[in-house]
């Protein structure tokens, strides 16, 4: 019973990783690290959106932003 759960769990994890890889290739994902605590993930093909992360030492607390087009973006984490 334990071996079955492990094999199902590992197959689900591998499937999830392969799916994320294929979606990343389809959307044209690009990862840029600007420095410690400051990185960006951009999707250039079908979407014009990205994720921006600011954390220590650049910001006092960790902040995750969703930016699309020319908008200022929406703060995803923390929510308040």
Steps between C-alpha positions, in 0.01 A plus 500: 500500500784742583679426174183576303458838666863584439480403133174694450639803681826499306313457169275794588802715590683413179183570299460838669862597430478392135173691462654816648799463270279467193283798601816701560627416152162578342471836678863598441599518866820688581663520845716802587689533828594862559672446833452329835134536596392646165382284209248501215319231300356625169268329253557650155294297254127459561491727805670825578519434873760419758577442866730736687650417838656752737649380825785565739742680463305721251171506693425467869243226436445251219263623226376312191344704216303402191568747220322502165572746220556858610291478819655558839430141598314320774655393827450124547694448823445612772137585432484792745 
